[in-house]
Amino acid sequence: MMNRFFYILLAVFVFTSCQNKHHDDHHSETESEATHADTNHSDPVLVGPSDEPPMYSKKFMEAFKQSDELSGATLLGKFMIIDEDTIPFPADPPLGEQHILTGKQGEMSITLTLDRINQSTILYKIEMAVTGKESYTSKGEAHISPLFYLAGEMDESSISGISYGAIQFDDANGECYTSIRIGREEESGAGLLGKLIKNCNGELGDVELEDFPTLVEK
């Protein structure tokens, strides 16, 4: 009788132990899955695939870090956070699109091709031609200032005569500089408008803001 009672107790103990082990294993597996999910969670605004280009150029970041006015600011994707203010980066020119703007005055014609590659930078090509002179082409990267929210420009469309807001992208190399100002004005058409400030143009001379008509997107 005692032997029979002993075997019953042994069977209950073994069954209970197996049930507890199964519960513990399942709980550990669930915890592991939750931890794995948390570890791999990332904010898509802040973190992108490693093969994506950076959101800001090196020159922009250097200027941003050196600015006393931005000592407490944070960059968050398409936005700059300053205290309690959320400031969007300029929407124009649209990211990842190529735009061609042209203009002509007298015997000089200018074609500006640009491509916005990230929040701070455009790639540009400027082609200048004057009848009877050698044409001039320049290429480069131009960047907005980290203080762009304070430095909005106002230009006047030579098509409509109406003023419009513009954002300025700059490229400087020693004594040579290129400033490209981009905006929109609905009475002048649906495309982008552009103005140039540029020197070091070979024998064609400098281009100042008021020297040349508004460039218009084709």
C-alpha positions as CSV (number, residue, x, y, z in Angstrom):
1,M,0.0,0.0,0.0
2,M,2.8,2.4,0.9
3,N,4.6,1.6,-2.3
4,R,1.5,2.4,-4.3
5,F,1.1,5.7,-2.5
6,F,4.7,6.5,-3.1
7,Y,4.4,6.0,-6.9
8,I,1.3,8.2,-7.0
9,L,3.1,11.1,-5.3
10,L,6.1,10.6,-7.6
11,A,3.9,10.8,-10.7
12,V,2.2,14.0,-9.5
13,F,5.6,15.6,-8.8
14,V,6.9,14.8,-12.3
15,F,3.8,16.1,-14.0
16,T,3.9,19.4,-12.1
17,S,7.5,19.9,-12.8
18,C,7.0,19.4,-16.5
19,Q,4.1,21.9,-16.5
20,N,6.2,24.6,-14.7
21,K,9.1,24.1,-17.1
22,H,6.9,24.5,-20.1
23,H,5.4,27.7,-18.6
24,D,8.9,29.1,-17.8
25,D,10.2,28.3,-21.3
26,H,7.2,30.0,-23.0
27,H,7.6,33.0,-20.7
28,S,11.3,33.3,-21.5
29,E,10.6,33.0,-25.2
30,T,8.0,35.7,-25.0
31,E,10.4,38.0,-23.1
32,S,13.1,37.3,-25.7
33,E,10.7,38.2,-28.5
34,A,9.6,41.4,-26.8
35,T,13.2,42.4,-26.1
36,H,14.2,41.8,-29.7
37,A,11.3,43.9,-31.0
38,D,12.2,46.8,-28.6
39,T,15.9,46.6,-29.6
40,N,15.1,46.9,-33.3
41,H,12.5,49.6,-32.9
42,S,13.8,52.9,-34.5
43,D,12.3,56.2,-35.3
44,P,12.1,56.4,-39.1
45,V,12.6,60.2,-39.0
46,L,16.0,59.8,-37.2
47,V,17.3,56.5,-38.5
48,G,17.3,55.4,-42.1
49,P,18.9,52.5,-44.0
50,S,22.7,52.7,-44.1
51,D,22.7,53.1,-47.9
52,E,20.6,56.3,-47.8
53,P,22.5,59.6,-48.2
54,P,22.8,61.8,-45.1
55,M,20.1,64.3,-44.5
56,Y,22.6,67.2,-44.1
57,S,25.8,68.0,-45.7
58,K,29.1,68.1,-43.9
59,K,29.5,71.8,-44.5
60,F,26.0,72.4,-43.1
61,M,26.7,70.4,-40.0
62,E,30.0,72.1,-39.4
63,A,28.3,75.5,-39.5
64,F,25.4,74.2,-37.4
65,K,27.8,73.1,-34.6
66,Q,29.8,76.3,-34.7
67,S,26.7,78.6,-34.4
68,D,26.2,80.1,-31.0
69,E,22.6,80.9,-31.8
70,L,21.9,77.1,-32.3
71,S,23.7,75.8,-29.3
72,G,20.5,74.3,-27.9
73,A,19.0,73.3,-31.2
74,T,18.3,69.8,-32.4
75,L,18.0,68.4,-36.0
76,L,15.2,65.9,-36.5
77,G,14.8,64.8,-40.1
78,K,13.0,67.6,-42.0
79,F,12.8,69.8,-38.9
80,M,15.0,71.9,-36.6
81,I,13.9,72.1,-33.0
82,I,14.8,75.3,-31.2
83,D,13.4,75.5,-27.6
84,E,9.7,74.9,-28.2
85,D,9.7,75.9,-31.8
86,T,9.6,73.3,-34.6
87,I,11.0,74.8,-37.8
88,P,10.6,72.9,-41.1
89,F,13.4,72.9,-43.7
90,P,12.5,74.7,-46.9
91,A,10.3,72.6,-49.2
92,D,11.8,74.0,-52.4
93,P,13.4,72.8,-54.5
94,P,11.7,69.5,-53.9
95,L,14.0,66.7,-52.7
96,G,15.3,64.2,-55.3
97,E,14.0,66.0,-58.4
98,Q,16.0,67.7,-61.2
99,H,14.9,71.1,-62.2
100,I,16.1,73.2,-65.2
101,L,15.7,77.0,-65.1
102,T,16.6,79.3,-67.9
103,G,16.8,83.0,-68.6
104,K,18.1,85.4,-71.3
105,Q,19.1,89.1,-71.4
106,G,20.5,90.6,-74.6
107,E,23.1,88.3,-75.9
108,M,23.6,86.4,-72.7
109,S,21.7,83.2,-71.8
110,I,21.9,81.2,-68.6
111,T,20.7,77.6,-67.9
112,L,20.6,76.4,-64.3
113,T,20.2,72.7,-63.6
114,L,19.8,71.7,-60.0
115,D,19.0,68.6,-57.9
116,R,18.1,68.8,-54.2
117,I,20.1,65.9,-52.6
118,N,19.2,66.4,-49.0
119,Q,17.7,68.9,-46.6
120,S,20.6,71.3,-46.7
121,T,22.2,70.9,-50.2
122,I,21.7,71.1,-53.9
123,L,23.9,69.9,-56.8
124,Y,24.0,72.6,-59.5
125,K,25.3,73.2,-63.0
126,I,25.3,76.7,-64.5
127,E,25.8,77.1,-68.2
128,M,26.4,80.7,-69.4
129,A,26.7,81.7,-73.0
130,V,27.2,85.0,-74.8
131,T,27.2,85.5,-78.5
132,G,30.7,85.8,-79.9
133,K,32.4,84.7,-76.6
134,E,33.5,81.4,-75.2
135,S,30.7,79.8,-73.1
136,Y,31.3,79.0,-69.4
137,T,30.0,76.1,-67.3
138,S,30.4,75.6,-63.5
139,K,29.3,72.7,-61.3
140,G,29.2,72.2,-57.6
141,E,27.3,71.8,-54.3
142,A,25.5,74.7,-52.7
143,H,24.2,74.7,-49.1
144,I,21.7,76.7,-47.1
145,S,22.7,78.4,-43.9
146,P,21.8,76.8,-40.6
147,L,20.2,80.1,-39.8
148,F,17.9,79.9,-42.9
149,Y,14.8,80.5,-40.7
150,L,16.2,84.0,-40.0
151,A,17.6,84.7,-43.4
152,G,14.7,84.5,-45.8
153,E,15.2,86.5,-48.9
154,M,12.8,88.5,-51.0
155,D,13.2,88.7,-54.8
156,E,11.0,90.3,-57.5
157,S,9.8,88.3,-60.4
158,S,10.8,90.0,-63.7
159,I,7.8,88.3,-65.2
160,S,5.0,89.5,-63.0
161,G,6.8,92.3,-61.0
162,I,5.6,90.6,-57.8
163,S,7.9,89.9,-54.9
164,Y,8.2,86.4,-53.5
165,G,10.1,84.6,-50.7
166,A,13.3,82.7,-51.7
167,I,15.8,80.5,-50.0
168,Q,19.5,81.0,-50.7
169,F,22.0,78.2,-51.4
170,D,25.7,79.2,-51.3
171,D,28.9,77.8,-52.6
172,A,32.2,79.5,-51.9
173,N,35.7,78.6,-52.9
174,G,38.4,81.1,-52.0
175,E,37.5,84.4,-53.8
176,C,34.9,82.7,-56.0
177,Y,31.3,82.5,-54.9
178,T,28.0,81.3,-56.2
179,S,24.6,82.1,-54.6
180,I,21.5,80.5,-56.0
181,R,18.1,81.8,-54.7
182,I,15.1,79.6,-55.3
183,G,11.4,80.4,-54.8
184,R,7.9,80.5,-56.3
185,E,5.4,83.1,-57.4
186,E,2.1,81.9,-58.7
187,E,1.5,84.8,-61.2
188,S,4.8,83.8,-62.8
189,G,3.9,80.2,-63.4
190,A,3.8,76.9,-61.5
191,G,7.5,76.2,-61.7
192,L,10.5,77.4,-59.7
193,L,12.0,80.8,-60.0
194,G,15.7,81.5,-59.6
195,K,18.2,84.4,-59.2
196,L,22.0,84.2,-59.3
197,I,24.8,86.0,-57.7
198,K,28.1,84.7,-59.2
199,N,31.6,85.7,-60.0
200,C,34.6,83.9,-61.6
201,N,32.8,83.4,-64.9
202,G,35.8,83.5,-67.2
203,E,35.5,86.4,-69.7
204,L,31.8,86.7,-69.2
205,G,31.9,88.9,-66.1
206,D,30.1,88.8,-62.8
207,V,26.4,88.2,-62.4
208,E,24.8,90.4,-59.7
209,L,21.3,90.0,-58.3
210,E,19.8,92.9,-60.3
211,D,22.0,92.3,-63.4
212,F,20.0,89.4,-64.9
213,P,16.3,88.6,-65.2
214,T,14.6,85.9,-63.2
215,L,15.4,82.4,-64.2
216,V,12.2,80.4,-64.9
217,E,11.7,76.6,-64.8
218,K,11.0,75.0,-68.1
